[in-house]
Amino acid sequence: MTTRILILGGTTEARDLADRLAEDGRLSVVTALAGRTAEPAPRKGEIHRGGFGGEAGLAGYLASEAVDLLVDATHPFAARISVAAERAAAAAGRPRLRLERPGWTAEEGDRWIHVADLAEAAAALAPGACAFVTVGRQELCPFLRRPDVTIVARTIEPPAHPLPERIRLVRDRPPYGLEHERAALARYRADVLVTKNSGGAAMAAKLEAARDRAIPVVMVDRPGGQPAADAADVDGCLALIRRHLAAP
């Protein structure tokens, strides 16, 4: 009998998990992508594009599509989605696992300024600073209110709306190696880095580059109130899924 698994998320972990699960002929794997990235990296299994119509819509999908297991592998900052996934799984009577990679932790030589959200991040920038901002194309609004700061915004895809000419947009796609990040900070003469604590190796080199250049990092901490993670990496999540499959 085929077990149907729904994975929520366009993260690297979600893609790796789908690829590895799809190798098991006993499983039917569907990955739900919210559509924030126009050209997501390819992955094995089926793809569901767009949302489900909220918490009730997701619960209905789990029931109507006979999903046996829901895996929430969304971005660590997708707090509302994770809460909705937990409630939807409970409403549909389906088991749920949450895969969330650990956040970064400061090391010796780091100069981190912890802030709770993007508004605080923008406010933390000193007048006249040159900030290398890596928070995503949909998160730039607070920085537009700082005409006294030079903003270099790196995004994978262009923002939905044009940016003021004073905002320099850099289009690039991860992973980013250490030399790449060192060169980027030097090229744009950045004296502060702004990032969210997303965690993961693919984005970590910019922190080492900032440490090497002795520049501060405005670090947006993860939101609170999210369900606890069941697994911190793909291997751990796979072990839990195998345990679920083996259960009577």
C-alpha positions as CSV (number, residue, x, y, z in Angstrom):
1,M,0.0,0.0,0.0
2,T,1.4,3.4,-1.0
3,T,1.9,6.0,1.8
4,R,1.1,9.6,0.7
5,I,3.3,12.3,2.3
6,L,2.8,16.0,1.9
7,I,5.9,18.2,2.4
8,L,5.4,21.9,3.1
9,G,8.2,24.2,2.0
10,G,10.6,25.4,-0.6
11,T,13.6,25.1,1.7
12,T,16.8,23.2,0.8
13,E,15.8,20.7,3.4
14,A,12.3,20.2,1.9
15,R,13.9,19.6,-1.5
16,D,16.4,17.1,-0.2
17,L,13.8,15.3,1.8
18,A,11.5,15.0,-1.2
19,D,14.3,13.7,-3.4
20,R,15.3,11.0,-0.9
21,L,11.7,9.9,-0.1
22,A,10.9,9.7,-3.7
23,E,13.4,6.9,-4.1
24,D,11.2,4.7,-1.9
25,G,8.6,3.0,-4.1
26,R,6.2,2.7,-1.2
27,L,5.8,6.4,-1.0
28,S,3.9,9.0,-3.0
29,V,5.5,12.4,-2.3
30,V,3.9,15.8,-2.9
31,T,5.8,19.1,-2.1
32,A,3.7,22.2,-1.6
33,L,5.4,25.4,-2.8
34,A,3.8,28.7,-1.8
35,G,4.9,30.4,-5.0
36,R,7.3,33.0,-3.5
37,T,10.1,31.8,-5.8
38,A,9.2,31.9,-9.5
39,E,11.7,29.3,-10.5
40,P,12.2,26.9,-7.6
41,A,15.0,24.3,-7.8
42,P,13.7,21.0,-9.3
43,R,12.8,18.2,-7.0
44,K,11.4,14.7,-7.3
45,G,7.8,13.8,-6.7
46,E,4.6,15.8,-7.3
47,I,4.4,19.6,-6.9
48,H,1.5,21.5,-5.5
49,R,1.8,25.2,-6.3
50,G,0.1,27.9,-4.3
51,G,-1.6,27.8,-1.0
52,F,-4.5,25.7,0.3
53,G,-6.9,28.5,1.3
54,G,-5.7,28.7,4.9
55,E,-5.8,26.3,7.8
56,A,-9.2,24.9,6.9
57,G,-8.2,24.4,3.3
58,L,-5.1,22.5,4.3
59,A,-7.1,20.3,6.6
60,G,-9.5,19.6,3.8
61,Y,-6.7,18.8,1.4
62,L,-5.2,16.3,3.9
63,A,-8.5,14.5,4.1
64,S,-9.6,14.6,0.5
65,E,-6.2,13.6,-0.8
66,A,-5.8,10.8,1.8
67,V,-2.5,12.2,3.0
68,D,-0.9,9.9,5.5
69,L,1.7,12.2,6.9
70,L,2.3,15.9,6.8
71,V,5.9,17.2,7.1
72,D,6.3,20.9,7.8
73,A,9.7,21.8,6.3
74,T,8.9,25.5,5.8
75,H,11.3,28.4,6.4
76,P,12.2,29.1,10.1
77,F,10.5,32.5,9.7
78,A,7.3,31.1,8.3
79,A,5.7,31.1,11.8
80,R,2.1,31.4,10.8
81,I,2.4,28.6,8.3
82,S,3.8,26.2,10.9
83,V,1.1,27.0,13.4
84,A,-1.6,26.6,10.7
85,A,0.0,23.2,9.7
86,E,-0.1,22.0,13.2
87,R,-3.7,22.9,13.6
88,A,-4.7,21.6,10.2
89,A,-3.1,18.2,10.9
90,A,-4.9,17.9,14.2
91,A,-8.2,18.9,12.6
92,A,-7.8,16.3,9.9
93,G,-6.5,13.6,12.3
94,R,-3.2,13.2,10.5
95,P,0.3,12.9,12.0
96,R,2.7,15.8,11.5
97,L,6.4,16.2,11.7
98,R,8.3,19.5,11.8
99,L,11.7,19.8,10.3
100,E,13.6,23.0,11.2
101,R,17.3,23.6,10.8
102,P,19.0,25.1,13.8
103,G,19.8,28.8,13.9
104,W,23.3,30.2,13.8
105,T,25.1,31.0,17.0
106,A,27.7,33.8,17.4
107,E,31.3,32.8,17.5
108,E,34.4,34.5,18.9
109,G,35.0,37.7,17.0
110,D,31.4,38.2,15.9
111,R,29.7,41.5,16.6
112,W,26.0,40.7,16.4
113,I,23.3,43.1,17.2
114,H,20.1,41.1,18.0
115,V,16.8,42.6,16.9
116,A,13.3,41.2,17.1
117,D,12.1,42.1,13.6
118,L,12.9,44.0,10.4
119,A,11.7,47.3,11.6
120,E,14.1,47.1,14.5
121,A,16.8,46.0,12.0
122,A,16.3,49.1,9.9
123,A,16.3,51.3,13.0
124,A,19.5,49.8,14.3
125,L,21.5,51.1,11.3
126,A,23.7,54.1,12.0
127,P,23.2,57.2,9.9
128,G,25.6,57.1,6.9
129,A,26.1,53.3,7.1
130,C,26.4,51.1,4.1
131,A,24.3,48.0,4.8
132,F,24.5,44.8,2.9
133,V,20.9,43.5,3.4
134,T,20.1,39.8,2.8
135,V,16.6,39.4,4.2
136,G,14.7,38.6,1.0
137,R,12.9,40.5,-1.7
138,Q,9.6,40.8,0.2
139,E,11.2,42.2,3.4
140,L,12.7,45.4,2.2
141,C,10.0,48.0,3.1
142,P,11.5,49.0,6.5
143,F,14.8,49.8,4.8
144,L,13.2,52.1,2.3
145,R,12.4,54.5,5.2
146,R,16.2,55.1,5.8
147,P,17.3,57.6,3.1
148,D,20.3,58.4,5.3
149,V,21.7,54.9,4.8
150,T,23.2,53.2,1.7
151,I,21.3,50.0,1.1
152,V,22.7,47.1,-1.0
153,A,19.9,44.5,-1.1
154,R,20.8,41.0,-2.4
155,T,17.8,39.0,-3.6
156,I,17.4,35.8,-5.6
157,E,14.5,37.3,-7.7
158,P,13.5,41.0,-8.3
159,P,11.1,42.6,-5.8
160,A,7.5,42.8,-6.9
161,H,7.7,46.6,-7.1
162,P,10.5,48.8,-8.3
163,L,12.9,50.1,-5.7
164,P,14.1,53.7,-5.4
165,E,17.3,54.4,-7.3
166,R,19.2,54.9,-4.1
167,I,18.7,51.2,-3.3
168,R,21.2,49.0,-5.1
169,L,19.8,45.6,-6.0
170,V,22.1,42.7,-6.4
171,R,20.6,39.5,-8.0
172,D,22.4,36.3,-6.9
173,R,21.5,32.8,-6.0
174,P,23.0,30.6,-3.2
175,P,25.0,28.8,-2.1
176,Y,27.6,31.4,-1.5
177,G,31.2,30.5,-0.7
178,L,33.4,32.4,1.7
179,E,35.5,34.1,-1.0
180,H,32.3,35.1,-2.8
181,E,31.0,36.7,0.4
182,R,34.3,38.4,1.2
183,A,34.4,39.8,-2.3
184,A,30.8,41.0,-2.1
185,L,31.3,42.9,1.2
186,A,34.5,44.5,-0.1
187,R,33.0,45.4,-3.6
188,Y,30.1,47.3,-2.1
189,R,32.1,48.7,0.8
190,A,29.6,47.4,3.3
191,D,30.2,48.3,6.9
192,V,27.3,46.4,8.3
193,L,25.5,43.1,7.4
194,V,21.8,42.7,7.9
195,T,20.3,39.1,7.9
196,K,17.7,36.9,9.4
197,N,18.8,34.0,11.5
198,S,17.7,31.4,9.0
199,G,20.5,29.0,9.8
200,G,22.0,26.5,7.3
201,A,25.3,26.0,5.7
202,A,24.3,27.5,2.3
203,M,24.0,31.0,3.8
204,A,26.6,30.9,6.6
205,A,29.6,32.1,4.8
206,K,28.5,35.8,4.9
207,L,28.8,35.6,8.7
208,E,32.4,34.5,8.5
209,A,33.1,37.1,5.9
210,A,31.7,39.8,8.2
211,R,33.8,38.4,11.1
212,D,36.9,38.6,8.9
213,R,36.2,42.2,8.1
214,A,35.3,43.0,11.7
215,I,31.9,44.5,10.7
216,P,28.8,44.2,12.8
217,V,25.9,41.9,11.9
218,V,22.3,43.1,12.6
219,M,20.7,39.7,13.3
220,V,17.0,39.3,13.1
221,D,16.1,36.6,15.7
222,R,13.6,33.9,14.9
223,P,9.9,34.6,15.7
224,G,8.5,33.0,18.8
225,G,5.4,30.9,19.3
226,Q,6.2,28.3,16.7
227,P,5.6,24.6,17.2
228,A,8.7,22.7,18.5
229,A,10.9,21.0,15.8
230,D,10.8,17.2,15.7
231,A,14.0,17.0,13.6
232,A,16.9,19.4,12.9
233,D,18.1,17.9,9.7
234,V,16.9,15.6,6.8
235,D,18.6,12.5,8.2
236,G,16.7,12.9,11.5
237,C,13.5,13.5,9.7
238,L,13.9,10.5,7.6
239,A,14.5,8.4,10.7
240,L,11.2,9.6,12.2
241,I,9.4,8.9,9.0
242,R,10.7,5.4,8.8
243,R,9.6,4.9,12.4
244,H,6.2,6.1,11.4
245,L,6.0,3.7,8.4
246,A,7.1,0.8,10.6
247,A,4.4,1.5,13.2
248,P,1.4,-0.9,13.1
